[in-house]
Amino acid sequence: MRTLITNIGELTTNTEAGVVRDAAVIIENERFAWVGSADDAPPDPAGYAEVDAEGRAVIPGFVDSHSHIVFGGDRATEFEARMAGEKYAAGGIRSTVAATRAATDDELRARLRGFIEEMRAQGTTTVEIKSGYGLDVETEKRLVRLAAEVTSEVTFLGAHVVPAEYAEDPDAYVDLVTGPMLDACAPHARWIDVFCETGAFTVAQSRRVLEAGVARGLAPRVHAGQLGPGDGVRMAVELGAASVDHGTYLSDDDVAALAASDTVLTLLPGVEFSTRQPYPDARRLIDAGVTVALACDTNPGSSFTSSMPFCIAVAVRDMGMTPSEALWAATAGGAAALRRDDIGVIAPGARADLVLLDAPSHVHLSYRPGVPLVRAVWKDGVRV
């Protein structure tokens, strides 16, 4: 079946075509077959299934390239304490680990699918999902297996923090992550990640984890620069990581290294919103030539939002991005962070993932923060 979406007031393609006014899009099966001015849309002798956008804006589906949505429990009490003045620390992850280990597969699966539906309703059509709340072989394997039921973008993050049982011997835990745990999880994952940060893993330990993952065919991603400055960003660039995520604290050398590489810096505004850390200066990064993505980092501890429109609004308001830059970062930027060129754009041959906004322009995503502007979503050519 071929679907024609016509009478689009503003179409953001994320291609050389840029923004097309009075546009139309043709979807055939799972892909875009044609994109352009509505006046030029080719006829279909068999007849299209037509959708009238009634002058509304259409954008690519959001690509959320950083999430942790397979977990048990809740950390609202921790959030409340933080809002009362307590400082965020990586160690809070361990409370989620206990709840996740105790949860059944069915409990984790139901919650995971609930988050996917929540994200989809807000325009997210591709999501990356990390493990990291098991921190033992069996639970980490469960988490990546469950994540693989809903996305192909699965990340093994056994090196999230050192669990309590290895607190006195963190290197022994790295041995576990790079040995039996990696063996169990690699068949279900595409990526390997590590939290290279004070309170989590050193640069040397992080390098061991990433190199072991690469040797097993997984591609590297890195959490770095969230809690303070360090050498994690430059290590990630050196190892050819697809992305470095957080980047709250970056030196000039870090920025220069990112700008000279194809490693994407994924900014996570929900984290700074929820932890009251300083927002990264996206303007500095973009002006330096760094490729920037935006993602939600949906997790129970430091960013319990699944709303890409919210993250766009914060990035525009507090991080120095223009509305167009923030939209690009939340779509094509996320695709770049996943090393994908078939999503995050509206172009012939790309996957037919798009969002119809109940607004005349993408600018309204940041102009009207908190307002549910997503009118309809298509994923792989199907309205969901």
N, C-alpha and C positions, 0 to 999 in steps of 0.2 A: 504493500500500500504506500501511496505517496501523499504526504501532507503538505499543504501550502499554508504558511502563516503569512498573512498579508496585512496591509494597513498598519505597519509598524512605524510609529512616529520617529523613534530613534533607535538604531541598531548599532551596538558597540561590537565590532568584530574582533578586536585585538590583532588585526592584520594590517597590511599596508592600506587597505580600504578605509581603515579608521572608523569613524562614525558615519553611518549612512542614514540619510533622512528619507522618509516615505519609502520604507524598505519592505522586502519580502524575503522569505526563506523557504526553500523546499527541502523536505526530509524524505529520504527513501530508505526504508528499513532502519538501520541503526546509525546512518550517517547523513550529513548534510550533502545534498546533491547540487544545490544551487543557492547563491546568495547575491542579492543586489537590489537595484531599484524596483519597486513594485511594477512600474510601467514596463519593465523589460522581462518580467517573469515569463518563462516559456509555457505555452499551453500543454495540457495533458489530455490526449484524446480519450483516455479512459476516465478522466475526471478526478480532480483532487478531493481529498478530505480537507476542507478549508476551515481555517481558524482566523477570525477577524480580531486583530489586536486592538482595534478601535483607537489608534493613535498612541498607544502606550509604548514604553521603552522595552527593548529586549537586550539581554546581556548573556554572555556565556555562563554556564553553570559554575558555581564557585568550586574551587579545588582546594580543599582543606588538607594541607600536606603535613599536619602535625596534630595528632590526637592520642589520647590514652583513654579509650572508652570501654575497655573490658576490665571491670573491677567490681568489688563488693564494698559495701559500707558507705559511710558518709562522714564528711569532716566539717560540718557546719559549725561545730563548737570551736574548732581551730580557727575558722574564718572570723567568728565573733571575737575571739581573743585577739586576733591580729588587728581587727578594727579598733580594739581597745588599746592597742599600742605594742603588742608583742611582735617581734621580728620574725619574718618568714625564714625557715631553715629547711634544708633538704631532708632532714631526719623524719619529718612528719609523714613521709611516704610509708614508713614502716607500719603505721596504724592501718593504712589501706591494705598492706600486704596481708596482715592477719585476717582481715575481713574477706579478702579475695580467696585466700587458701581455704577458708571455711565454707565458701559458697559452692553450690552444685553447678554443674554444667548448665542445667536448665535455667537456674537463676541468673547466671552470667549471660547466657544467650538471650533471655528475655529482656534484660536491661540493655544489652548491646543493641538489639533490634529497636528498642525504644529510642535510643540515642540516634540511630540511623534515620528513623522516621522524623525525629525532631529536627535533625540537620537538613533532611530533604525538604521539609516544609519551609525552611528558611533559605532555600536555593542552593544548597550544597549537593553536588552530583558526584563528586569524587572525594573520598576521604582515605587518608593514610591512618593506620591504627598500629600502635605500639603495644608490646607486652610490657613487663616491668613491674607488675604488682604480684608476682608469684615468688620470684627469687629462689625457687628450688626447681629441680629438673622437671618434675611432674606438672607443677602448676604453670610454669612458663610454657611448657608444651601445650597444655590446655588452652592458654590464652592465645597463642599464635594460631592454633587450630580453629578456635572459635572466630577469631578475627578474619581468617581466610574464608569463612562462610559468607562474609558480606563485602569483602574487598580483595582486590589483587595486590593492594599496596600494604603489605604486612611487614612490620619491623620488629625484629627480635631485640629487646632492650633488657636482657638479663642484667646488664651492667647499669642499673638505675641507681641503686645505692647498695651498700654492703648490708646484708641482713644481720639481725641481732646475733644469730648463732655463729657468725664469722667476724664479729666485731674486733676480736683480739688477733685475728689473722686474715686481713683483707686480701693478701696475695693468694691465700688458699682459695678464697672465693673466686678470684680471677681465674685460677686454675679450673674451677668448676665451670665457670661461664664459658671458657675457651675450649673446654673438653666435652664432658657428657651433656651439658646443657645445650651447647651449640649443636652437637650431634642430633639431639632430640628435636630442636626447633628449626634448624636450617631447612628441612624439607617443606616447611609451611610458610617460609618467609622469603621476601625479596631483598630486605635491607637489614643491616645491623647498625645499632646505635649505642652510644655510651654517654653518660652524664659526667663530663670532664669538668669537675667543679670542686671547690673546697667543701668537704663534708660528703663527697661522693667518691670519685676516682681521680687519681693523679694522671698527669700527662703520660707517664711511662706505662701505667696500668691501662689507660685508655688506648694507647697505641697497640698494646698486646691484644686487646679485645678486637679492635678493628682489623688488624692484620690477620687474626685468626678467622674472622668472618669472611674477609676477602678471599682467603685461601679456600673457604668452603663455598665460594660462588656468590656470596652476599655483597651488596654494594653498601658503602659506608655513609652514615649521617652522624652528626655530632650535636649534643647539647653543650654549649659553652658560652661563657661570658654573661651568665645570668646573675650570679651573686657577687661577682667581683672580677677584676682583670686577671688574665693568666695567659698561658701559651696554647690553650686548646684550639683557638681559631686558626692559628698558623699551622698547627699540627693537622687539622682537618683539611686545610688547603693543600698541604704537602701530600696528604694521602689521597687527594682527589675526591673528597667527600662531595656528594651531590648537594648537601646543604649543611650549614651551621645554623642552629636554631637558638634563639634568645638574643644574644648580641647586645645586651643592655650596657655592658661595659666593654668598650673597644678602644684600643690604642690606635694612634695614627698608622703604626706598622700593620695592625690587623686590617684596617680599612684598605690600605694599599695592597696587601696580599689578596684580599677578597676581590678588589677591583681588577687585579691582574689575572684572575682565575675564572673558571666557569662554575665555581662553588656559589650557590645561592645563599644569601643571608635571609633566614625566615624570621620575621618579627612577630611577636605574640602579644599584642596589646592587652589582651585579657589578663595576662599575668601581672603586668604593671598596675592595671586597674585594681586587681584583687589583692596585691601585696603592698601597694603604695610605694613601690620602687620607682625610680625615675624612668620616664619613658625614653626609649632610644630616639636618637635624632635621625629620622629617616631622610630628612633633607640633606644632611651631611653625607649620608651613604649614597643616595641617588646622584648627587652632584659629583661625587668622586668616581662614579661609574660602576658601583656595586649593583648587582642584580638582586632585587628585594622581593620577597614574597610575604604575604600575610596569612596567618593561620590562627585558629582558635586556641589550640593547646587544651582542648576540653579534658579536664581532669578534676578529681574531687578536692585537691589541695590548693592549687595556686591559680586556677582559671576555670571555674565551673560554668562556663558559657559555651554554647554550641552555635552562636549566632555570628556568622560572617558579616552580615550588615552592621552589627554592633561594632565589630573589630574595625571595619572600614570607617565608621563614624569616629571612633577614637583615634585612628591613625591620621585622619584629616584634622581633627580638632587639636590633638596634642603631640603629634609626631612630625608635623611639617609636610605632610603629603597633600597633593592636590586630589580632588575627587577622582580624576581620571587615573592618576598614579595608583591610588589605593585600590580602585577596581581592577586595574591590570595586575597588581600584586596579589590580589585575592583570586585571580583566575589564571592568566598566563604565567604569572610568577610562581604560583603553586605548582603548575604543570612543569615549569623548569626545575623546581626543587625535587620533582619526582622523575626528572629526565624523560618527560613525555611531551610529544608534539601533536598528539591527537585529541587533546582536551584543552580547555581554557581558551579556545578560539571558536569563532563561528566562520567556517570556511569549507568549501567543497572537500569532501574526503575525511574531515574530522568527525569525531563521534558527535551525534546530535544531542548534546547536552545544553539546554538553554533555560533561561528564566524570563518570564514575562512579569514586568513590574507594574504595579498599580500606580504608575507615575509617568510623567512625560519624558523624564531624563534620568540617567544613572546618578546624576548629582543629588537626587533626592535621597539616595542611600545615606548620605552624610548630612544633608540639609534637614531631613526629618528623622532624627535618631530615635530609635525605640518604637517606631511605627511599623506594623507588619505590612510591608509593601510588596511582598512576593505574591503575585496573583496566580501563577501557574508555573509548573516545572516539568520539563521533558528530560528524561534520562534514557540514553541510547534510543532516541526517537520515539519513546513512549511517554505519553502524559501520565504523571504519577500523582 
